[in-house]
C-alpha cells in the first residue's frame, strides 16, 4: 500500500477496512490502520470499531487490547468513545473469546463466528454513538437471519441495553433468550457478564442486572464477588 502512493482520508480507510472484513481478509485491516497512521490521518469511532472487530474476529486478543489502549489515548476521545471502550472490553471478557494468533481456520463454523462477531461490534458501535434505534434494528435483523445465533450475540445486546440504562429492553432480550431453542438460554453466560460488569466497576449496573434476573427467576452468581457476598 505504501508503494502505491495512495492518498488516504478516514472515509477511504473505513471503506477499505469494511471491504477487507466482508471478504474475510482480516489481516489487511491492520495494514490499512498502519497506513492511516503513517499518513497522519486521525481515525474516527468507525475506524476503531472496524479495526477492533477485525482483531476480535481473528481471536487476536493482544491486538484487541492494544487497539483499545491506543484508542483511550487518542486526543479525540470523548464520552461516547469511553462507553464504546468499556462495552467492547466487557463483551470480550464475558464472551470468553480465546486467543489463537491472527489466523482463522477456514471452516463454516469459523466463518460464521467471524461474521457474528462483526455484527456484535456493529451493535457495540451504535452503543458508543448513542443510536438506540439502530441497535434495535440490527438486533431484529440478526433474529431474522437463517444462521443460528450464539449465546455471545445475546450477551452483546443484553450488555448494550444494560449500559444504556434500558432495563425494559434488557428484560425483553432475556425473555427472547429464554424462549429460544437455538441457542438455549445459558445462565453461565449471564454469570460471565455479571462478572465482567463487576470487574469493570459498574456496581449500579451489577445491582440492576441482578434484580432483573431475579425477576426472570434466575439467580446470578459471581466468582469475582464471592468474597464480598455477591
C-alpha positions as MATLAB code, in Angstrom:
seq = 'XXXXXXXXXXXXXXXXXXXXXXXXXXXXXXXXXXXXXXXXXXXXXXXXXXXXXXXXXXXXXXXXXXXXXXXXXXXXXXXXXXXXXXXXXXXXXXXXXXXXXXXXXXXXXXXXXXXXXXXXXXXXXXXXXXXXXXXXXXXXXXXXXXXXXXXXXXXXXXXXXXXXXXXXXXXXXXXXXXXXXXXXXXXXXXXXXXXXXXXXXXXXXXXXXXXXXXXXXXXXXXXXXXXXXX';
ca = [
       0.000    0.000    0.000;
       2.865    2.340    0.806;
       4.366    1.723   -2.646;
       1.062    2.592   -4.325;
       1.298    6.211   -3.046;
      -2.384    6.100   -2.173;
      -3.597    9.304   -0.546;
      -5.966    8.354    2.227;
      -8.612   10.071    4.310;
     -10.600    8.473    7.104;
     -13.578    7.732    4.847;
     -11.422    5.841    2.346;
      -9.781    3.986    5.217;
     -13.129    2.926    6.658;
     -14.369    1.748    3.274;
     -11.219   -0.320    2.719;
     -11.450   -1.872    6.183;
     -15.119   -2.706    5.606;
     -14.245   -4.371    2.293;
     -11.462   -6.483    3.799;
     -13.694   -7.603    6.680;
     -16.528   -8.503    4.300;
     -14.245  -10.795    2.269;
     -12.569  -12.282    5.341;
      -9.110  -10.740    4.800;
      -8.862   -9.577    8.398;
      -5.072   -9.222    8.376;
      -5.378   -6.459    5.765;
      -7.303   -4.298    8.244;
      -4.144   -3.869   10.329;
      -2.229   -2.854    7.183;
      -4.793   -0.132    6.452;
      -4.621    1.092   10.062;
      -0.832    1.357    9.867;
      -1.034    3.297    6.607;
      -3.572    5.643    8.180;
      -1.128    6.409   10.994;
       1.765    6.799    8.528;
      -0.209    9.484    6.686;
      -1.156   11.206    9.975;
      -4.882   10.782    9.383;
      -6.969   10.833   12.561;
      -9.182    7.742   12.957;
     -12.815    8.146   13.992;
     -15.018    5.822   16.044;
     -15.989    3.868   12.910;
     -12.290    3.277   12.164;
     -11.572    1.987   15.632;
     -14.653   -0.234   15.551;
     -13.615   -1.869   12.278;
     -10.044   -2.308   13.494;
     -11.141   -3.726   16.848;
     -13.775   -6.054   15.387;
     -11.201   -7.466   12.944;
      -8.830   -8.197   15.834;
     -11.601   -9.819   17.889;
     -12.857  -11.891   14.949;
      -9.270  -13.081   14.419;
      -9.079  -14.023   18.123;
      -6.094  -11.662   18.352;
      -6.768  -10.595   21.929;
      -3.395   -8.925   22.419;
      -4.051   -6.838   19.334;
      -7.561   -6.092   20.601;
      -6.230   -4.815   23.937;
      -3.549   -2.770   22.196;
      -6.097   -1.008   19.991;
      -8.318   -0.226   22.983;
      -5.297    1.230   24.765;
      -4.391    3.330   21.729;
      -7.994    4.494   21.493;
      -8.015    5.586   25.141;
      -5.010    7.840   24.460;
      -6.484    9.400   21.313;
      -6.938   13.182   21.822;
     -10.310   12.954   20.048;
     -11.693   10.553   22.649;
     -14.994   11.589   24.221;
     -17.781   10.160   26.374;
     -19.166    8.053   23.525;
     -15.731    6.593   22.829;
     -15.305    5.751   26.520;
     -18.682    3.974   26.524;
     -17.623    2.043   23.428;
     -14.303    1.017   25.011;
     -15.989   -0.184   28.190;
     -18.622   -2.121   26.267;
     -16.064   -3.727   23.940;
     -13.900   -4.843   26.867;
     -16.908   -6.221   28.770;
     -18.125   -8.076   25.670;
     -14.777   -9.803   25.118;
     -14.458  -10.624   28.827;
     -17.982  -12.045   29.098;
     -17.789  -13.873   25.764;
     -14.577  -15.701   26.680;
     -13.012  -15.200   23.269;
      -9.919  -17.386   23.123;
      -6.747  -16.018   21.576;
      -5.316  -18.168   18.811;
      -2.955  -15.929   16.873;
      -4.003  -13.883   13.890;
      -5.495  -16.550   11.642;
      -8.877  -18.197   11.280;
      -9.349  -21.805   10.265;
     -11.487  -21.641    7.148;
     -14.392  -23.793    8.240;
     -18.068  -22.951    8.069;
     -18.258  -22.662   11.855;
     -15.311  -20.278   11.991;
     -16.608  -18.128    9.156;
     -19.998  -17.892   10.855;
     -18.287  -16.958   14.099;
     -16.314  -14.217   12.344;
     -19.487  -12.804   10.829;
     -21.362  -12.888   14.120;
     -18.543  -11.119   15.966;
     -18.504   -8.294   13.416;
     -22.294   -7.986   13.832;
     -21.807   -7.785   17.594;
     -19.298   -4.993   17.209;
     -21.727   -3.129   14.977;
     -24.135   -3.200   17.932;
     -21.337   -2.011   20.236;
     -20.505    0.805   17.795;
     -24.050    2.141   17.940;
     -23.935    1.939   21.724;
     -20.998    4.355   21.598;
     -22.831    6.539   19.083;
     -25.964    6.568   21.241;
     -28.050    5.240   18.314;
     -30.527    3.149   20.288;
     -32.953    2.851   17.375;
     -30.224    1.384   15.157;
     -29.343   -1.136   17.858;
     -32.911   -2.433   17.810;
     -32.913   -2.559   14.001;
     -29.661   -4.538   13.898;
     -30.925   -6.945   16.544;
     -34.153   -7.563   14.621;
     -32.097   -8.284   11.501;
     -29.934  -10.746   13.432;
     -33.032  -12.547   14.737;
     -34.387  -12.892   11.206;
     -31.234  -14.383    9.691;
     -31.159  -18.037    8.678;
     -27.907  -18.637   10.544;
     -28.073  -19.875   14.111;
     -27.176  -17.226   16.646;
     -24.972  -17.849   19.660;
     -25.088  -17.019   23.358;
     -22.425  -14.415   22.590;
     -24.922  -12.455   20.470;
     -27.439  -12.359   23.302;
     -24.756  -11.294   25.769;
     -23.715   -8.479   23.428;
     -27.157   -6.928   23.025;
     -28.063   -7.571   26.671;
     -24.937   -5.746   27.858;
     -25.745   -2.954   25.414;
     -29.194   -2.472   26.961;
     -27.736   -2.514   30.463;
     -25.049    0.041   29.616;
     -27.625    2.334   28.019;
     -29.919    2.031   31.050;
     -32.641    0.316   29.018;
     -33.786   -2.222   31.595;
     -37.128   -2.861   29.898;
     -35.362   -3.741   26.641;
     -32.859   -5.858   28.586;
     -35.757   -7.786   30.103;
     -37.227   -8.400   26.648;
     -33.876   -9.755   25.435;
     -33.772  -12.185   28.370;
     -37.357  -13.256   27.584;
     -36.412  -13.909   23.944;
     -33.381  -15.901   25.013;
     -35.349  -17.984   27.498;
     -37.834  -18.863   24.739;
     -35.060  -19.689   22.279;
     -34.169  -23.286   21.444;
     -31.055  -22.443   19.443;
     -29.175  -21.279   21.351;
     -30.777  -22.370   24.592;
     -30.710  -19.920   27.480;
     -27.317  -20.085   29.207;
     -27.185  -18.831   32.800;
     -23.408  -19.357   32.853;
     -23.054  -16.761   30.076;
     -25.120  -14.346   32.176;
     -22.846  -15.070   35.132;
     -19.822  -14.196   32.982;
     -21.460  -10.914   32.003;
     -22.197  -10.289   35.692;
     -18.522  -10.876   36.478;
     -17.357   -8.681   33.590;
     -19.539   -5.782   34.752;
     -18.303   -6.255   38.299;
     -14.656   -6.338   37.207;
     -15.200   -3.134   35.223;
     -16.521   -1.388   38.335;
     -20.124   -0.849   37.222;
     -21.653   -1.516   40.645;
     -25.039    0.118   39.972;
     -25.342   -1.804   36.714;
     -24.458   -5.027   38.530;
     -27.276   -4.422   41.019;
     -29.761   -3.644   38.235;
     -28.757   -6.763   36.307;
     -29.052   -8.969   39.371;
     -32.513   -7.575   40.175;
     -33.631   -8.007   36.559;
     -32.544  -11.644   36.507;
     -34.309  -12.315   39.814;
     -37.494  -11.114   38.125;
     -36.813  -13.750   35.453;
     -36.412  -16.457   38.157;
     -32.633  -16.563   37.690;
     -30.031  -16.133   40.415;
     -26.704  -14.740   39.228;
     -23.521  -15.938   40.892;
     -20.139  -14.266   40.633;
     -16.783  -15.866   41.221;
     -15.237  -12.418   41.456;
     -17.688  -11.290   44.105;
     -17.842  -14.329   46.385;
     -15.638  -12.669   48.986;
     -17.974   -9.669   49.034;
     -21.099  -11.764   49.314;
     -22.462  -11.013   45.827;
];
